[in-house]
Amino acid sequence: MKTFGIFLILIGIAMIIVRGISVPTQKKLVDIGPVEINKTENKWIGWPTYSGAVIAVVGVVLVVSGRKRS
């Protein structure tokens, strides 16, 4: 559980620093026989900053509780 707690802390800190990612998607506009027109758009996938903080706190709780049992 201590290793998983450290992993959660690192992921939580990364989520606080990086607030989302941009993913390119292709959209087909026209498809007439051999003629095809596509458009590439960037979609933003974001998350609230407090979710990273909550994940980091859960990781700290797991690390601290793992030390008390040892």
matplotlib code that plots the C-alpha trace (Angstrom):
import matplotlib.pyplot as plt

x = [0.0, 2.9, 4.1, 0.6, 0.4, 3.6, 2.2, -1.0, 1.0, 3.0, -0.1, -1.9, 1.0, 1.1, -2.6, -2.2, 0.7, -0.8, -4.5, -5.5, -4.4, -5.2, -6.0, -6.1, -9.2, -10.0, -13.5, -14.7, -16.3, -16.9, -16.8, -17.8, -16.5, -12.7, -12.7, -12.4, -11.9, -10.9, -10.4, -8.2, -9.5, -7.9, -10.2, -9.3, -9.7, -9.4, -9.9, -10.4, -7.3, -8.8, -9.1, -5.3, -5.1, -7.6, -5.6, -2.4, -4.0, -5.3, -1.8, -0.3, -2.9, -1.9, 1.8, 1.3, -1.0, 1.5, 4.2, 2.1, 1.5, 5.2]
y = [0.0, 2.3, 2.0, 2.7, 5.7, 7.2, 6.6, 8.5, 11.4, 11.7, 11.4, 14.0, 16.5, 15.9, 16.6, 19.9, 21.0, 19.8, 20.8, 18.8, 17.4, 18.2, 15.2, 15.6, 14.1, 13.8, 14.7, 13.8, 16.8, 15.5, 12.0, 12.0, 8.9, 9.3, 12.8, 13.0, 16.1, 15.7, 18.2, 17.8, 19.3, 19.4, 18.4, 19.5, 16.9, 18.8, 18.1, 20.3, 21.2, 20.0, 16.5, 16.3, 17.6, 15.0, 12.2, 13.4, 13.6, 10.0, 9.0, 10.7, 8.9, 5.6, 6.2, 7.4, 4.5, 2.1, 3.4, 3.0, -0.7, -1.5]
z = [0.0, 0.6, -3.0, -4.2, -1.9, -3.4, -6.9, -6.0, -4.6, -7.8, -10.0, -7.8, -8.1, -11.9, -12.1, -10.2, -12.5, -15.8, -15.9, -18.9, -22.2, -25.9, -28.1, -31.9, -33.6, -37.3, -38.6, -42.0, -43.7, -47.3, -48.8, -52.5, -54.2, -54.5, -53.0, -49.3, -47.1, -43.5, -40.7, -37.7, -34.5, -31.0, -28.2, -24.7, -21.9, -18.6, -14.9, -11.9, -9.9, -6.6, -7.9, -8.1, -4.5, -3.3, -5.0, -3.4, 0.0, -0.3, -1.3, 1.8, 4.0, 2.5, 3.1, 6.7, 7.5, 6.0, 8.3, 11.4, 10.7, 10.2]

ax = plt.figure().add_subplot(projection="3d")
ax.plot(x, y, z, "-o")
ax.set_aspect("equal")
plt.show()
